[in-house]
Amino acid sequence: VQLVESGGGLVQPGGSLRLSCAASGFTFSIHAMSWYRQPPGKERELVGTITNTGGSTNYADSVKGRFTISRDNTKNTVYLQMNNLKPEDTAVYYCRTTRLGVTYWGQGTQVTVSS
């Protein structure tokens, strides 16, 4: 199982970024996927989850209405669209999945929101 995030970077407050997580090594279309983030000096926290079909999503209260998770099962990729970014969104963002009771993480991608 391999998860590779991309798309992070430096953005000004109010800006947008789209993160991608490319998955391989497992049957992507039957697994829910999650995005987590770890702000500097803080614990890792759940951002949101999408079901295997993409038919349902849920989000942390802190990102509701600003972030959207989607997936393309033909490309084995899950996305995190982040709009109206705030300095408190600064973190390393990770995608995660669980397969046969084992949890897998990507290496993370840094998002910095600063003017």
Residue frames as qw, qx, qy, qz and C-alpha x, y, z in Angstrom:
[[0.000, 0.889, 0.458, 0.000, 0.00, 0.00, 0.00],
 [0.420, -0.060, 0.019, 0.905, 1.33, 3.41, -0.93],
 [0.039, 0.905, 0.422, -0.042, -0.24, 6.82, -0.42],
 [0.491, -0.003, 0.100, 0.865, 1.46, 9.88, -1.90],
 [0.032, 0.874, 0.386, -0.293, 0.19, 13.37, -1.14],
 [0.423, 0.117, 0.246, 0.864, 0.93, 16.42, -3.26],
 [0.006, 0.736, 0.459, 0.497, -0.28, 19.95, -3.81],
 [0.461, -0.752, -0.290, 0.371, 0.80, 21.66, -0.62],
 [0.464, 0.410, 0.052, 0.783, 2.52, 25.01, -0.50],
 [0.161, -0.320, -0.332, 0.873, 2.40, 28.57, 0.74],
 [0.005, -0.612, -0.602, -0.512, -0.85, 30.47, 0.28],
 [0.049, -0.230, 0.233, -0.944, -2.20, 33.76, 1.56],
 [0.214, 0.313, 0.746, -0.548, -5.18, 33.91, 3.92],
 [0.542, 0.527, 0.180, -0.629, -8.39, 33.61, 1.93],
 [0.324, 0.486, -0.677, -0.449, -6.68, 31.62, -0.78],
 [0.938, 0.058, 0.123, -0.318, -7.27, 28.09, -2.04],
 [0.014, 0.489, -0.858, -0.155, -5.30, 24.91, -2.55],
 [0.928, 0.045, -0.093, -0.358, -6.17, 21.45, -3.79],
 [0.303, -0.502, 0.810, -0.033, -4.32, 18.51, -2.32],
 [0.828, 0.212, -0.400, -0.331, -4.15, 15.14, -4.01],
 [0.520, -0.420, 0.731, -0.135, -3.42, 11.70, -2.60],
 [0.669, 0.365, -0.549, -0.344, -2.48, 9.05, -5.13],
 [0.726, -0.317, 0.545, -0.274, -3.06, 5.50, -3.90],
 [0.645, 0.397, -0.615, -0.219, -1.60, 2.22, -5.08],
 [0.167, 0.282, -0.908, 0.263, -1.13, -1.33, -3.91],
 [0.209, 0.259, 0.845, -0.418, -4.71, -2.02, -2.90],
 [0.071, 0.535, 0.729, 0.421, -8.23, -1.92, -4.30],
 [0.060, 0.029, -0.167, 0.984, -8.84, 1.78, -3.89],
 [0.384, -0.265, -0.383, -0.798, -12.52, 1.72, -4.84],
 [0.660, -0.427, -0.604, -0.129, -13.61, -0.40, -1.88],
 [0.545, -0.288, -0.456, 0.642, -11.93, 1.66, 0.85],
 [0.130, -0.967, -0.218, -0.018, -12.98, 4.82, 2.61],
 [0.586, 0.289, -0.149, 0.742, -10.30, 7.49, 2.67],
 [0.354, -0.871, -0.279, 0.196, -9.55, 10.19, 5.22],
 [0.384, 0.638, -0.186, 0.641, -7.58, 13.40, 5.39],
 [0.616, -0.663, -0.265, 0.333, -5.81, 14.35, 8.61],
 [0.322, 0.780, -0.172, 0.508, -3.62, 17.27, 9.51],
 [0.707, -0.445, -0.298, 0.462, -1.01, 18.03, 12.13],
 [0.061, 0.962, -0.029, 0.265, -0.49, 21.69, 13.01],
 [0.454, 0.474, -0.538, 0.529, 2.95, 22.64, 14.35],
 [0.020, -0.279, 0.671, -0.687, 3.33, 21.55, 17.94],
 [0.669, -0.044, 0.282, -0.686, -0.07, 19.88, 18.03],
 [0.521, -0.007, 0.853, -0.019, -1.50, 16.40, 17.64],
 [0.066, -0.038, -0.755, -0.651, -2.73, 15.01, 14.38],
 [0.410, 0.321, 0.515, -0.681, -6.45, 15.64, 13.84],
 [0.399, 0.392, 0.793, 0.240, -9.12, 14.39, 11.49],
 [0.113, 0.221, -0.209, -0.946, -10.11, 16.76, 8.71],
 [0.715, 0.242, 0.080, -0.651, -12.70, 14.57, 7.02],
 [0.417, -0.079, 0.899, 0.110, -13.60, 11.24, 5.48],
 [0.581, 0.319, -0.305, -0.684, -15.13, 10.06, 2.22],
 [0.837, 0.003, 0.506, -0.207, -16.81, 6.71, 1.66],
 [0.542, -0.129, 0.703, 0.442, -15.53, 4.26, -0.94],
 [0.404, 0.591, 0.619, 0.323, -18.04, 5.41, -3.56],
 [0.183, 0.099, 0.035, 0.977, -17.70, 9.09, -2.72],
 [0.265, -0.588, -0.612, -0.457, -21.39, 9.20, -1.91],
 [0.516, -0.820, -0.244, -0.056, -20.90, 10.47, 1.61],
 [0.466, 0.402, -0.359, 0.702, -18.46, 12.75, 3.34],
 [0.490, -0.823, -0.284, 0.043, -18.05, 14.19, 6.79],
 [0.406, 0.597, -0.209, 0.659, -15.87, 16.98, 8.09],
 [0.415, -0.311, -0.493, 0.699, -14.45, 18.44, 11.24],
 [0.007, -0.885, -0.431, 0.176, -16.39, 21.47, 12.41],
 [0.306, -0.678, 0.172, 0.646, -13.33, 23.66, 11.89],
 [0.160, -0.219, 0.637, 0.722, -13.35, 23.07, 8.12],
 [0.311, 0.545, 0.778, -0.015, -17.04, 22.61, 7.31],
 [0.284, 0.899, 0.279, -0.183, -18.15, 24.84, 4.48],
 [0.032, 0.866, -0.402, -0.297, -14.56, 25.56, 3.42],
 [0.126, -0.408, 0.877, 0.221, -13.05, 22.16, 2.61],
 [0.858, 0.239, 0.020, -0.453, -14.38, 19.49, 0.25],
 [0.387, -0.328, 0.846, 0.162, -13.18, 15.93, -0.10],
 [0.800, 0.424, -0.056, -0.420, -13.73, 14.11, -3.38],
 [0.535, -0.320, 0.749, 0.224, -12.30, 11.06, -5.11],
 [0.644, 0.498, -0.364, -0.452, -11.81, 9.64, -8.57],
 [0.814, -0.214, 0.536, -0.072, -11.84, 5.87, -8.41],
 [0.835, 0.535, 0.062, 0.113, -10.67, 5.64, -12.02],
 [0.379, 0.751, -0.368, 0.396, -7.48, 7.45, -11.03],
 [0.765, -0.298, -0.462, 0.336, -7.09, 5.94, -7.54],
 [0.278, 0.228, -0.208, 0.910, -6.88, 9.47, -6.17],
 [0.267, -0.775, -0.552, 0.150, -8.58, 11.36, -3.37],
 [0.261, 0.511, 0.039, 0.818, -8.63, 15.15, -3.23],
 [0.293, -0.659, -0.485, 0.496, -8.96, 17.83, -0.61],
 [0.201, 0.634, 0.247, 0.704, -10.15, 21.15, -1.94],
 [0.399, -0.531, -0.428, 0.613, -9.43, 23.89, 0.59],
 [0.136, 0.690, 0.289, 0.649, -11.00, 27.31, 0.18],
 [0.305, -0.847, 0.003, -0.436, -10.93, 30.44, 2.30],
 [0.782, -0.033, -0.458, 0.422, -7.79, 29.23, 4.02],
 [0.383, -0.896, 0.048, -0.218, -6.89, 30.63, 7.42],
 [0.143, 0.679, -0.664, 0.281, -3.56, 30.80, 9.24],
 [0.593, -0.317, 0.638, -0.376, -4.83, 28.14, 11.63],
 [0.937, 0.295, 0.053, -0.177, -5.08, 25.73, 8.70],
 [0.281, 0.717, -0.634, 0.068, -1.29, 25.65, 8.58],
 [0.793, -0.286, 0.508, -0.173, -0.30, 22.02, 9.05],
 [0.042, 0.286, -0.892, -0.347, 1.12, 18.93, 7.45],
 [0.765, 0.151, 0.089, -0.620, -1.75, 17.20, 5.68],
 [0.146, -0.236, 0.956, 0.092, -1.93, 13.42, 5.43],
 [0.759, 0.004, -0.307, -0.575, -4.22, 10.96, 3.73],
 [0.275, -0.269, 0.869, -0.311, -5.05, 7.72, 5.44],
 [0.772, -0.008, -0.379, -0.511, -6.78, 4.44, 4.81],
 [0.515, -0.336, 0.735, -0.287, -7.32, 1.19, 6.65],
 [0.728, 0.277, -0.519, -0.351, -7.04, -2.18, 4.97],
 [0.814, -0.091, -0.570, 0.064, -7.50, -5.51, 6.73],
 [0.658, -0.705, -0.227, 0.136, -7.16, -3.80, 10.08],
 [0.621, -0.197, 0.052, 0.757, -3.91, -2.04, 9.21],
 [0.112, 0.947, 0.183, -0.239, -3.79, 1.74, 8.95],
 [0.661, 0.180, 0.250, 0.684, -1.69, 3.34, 6.24],
 [0.056, -0.893, -0.106, 0.433, -0.51, 6.94, 6.01],
 [0.616, 0.695, 0.013, 0.370, 1.07, 9.00, 3.32],
 [0.622, 0.000, -0.226, 0.750, 4.23, 11.01, 3.93],
 [0.130, -0.796, -0.369, 0.462, 2.30, 14.26, 4.22],
 [0.392, 0.511, 0.248, 0.723, 2.35, 17.58, 2.41],
 [0.266, -0.372, -0.356, 0.815, 2.97, 20.93, 4.06],
 [0.054, 0.767, 0.452, 0.452, 0.36, 23.67, 3.83],
 [0.345, -0.311, -0.295, 0.835, 1.33, 27.09, 5.12],
 [0.051, 0.821, 0.473, 0.316, -1.20, 29.91, 5.24],
 [0.438, -0.573, -0.123, 0.681, 0.51, 33.22, 5.76],
 [0.336, 0.928, 0.153, 0.049, 0.65, 36.72, 4.38]]
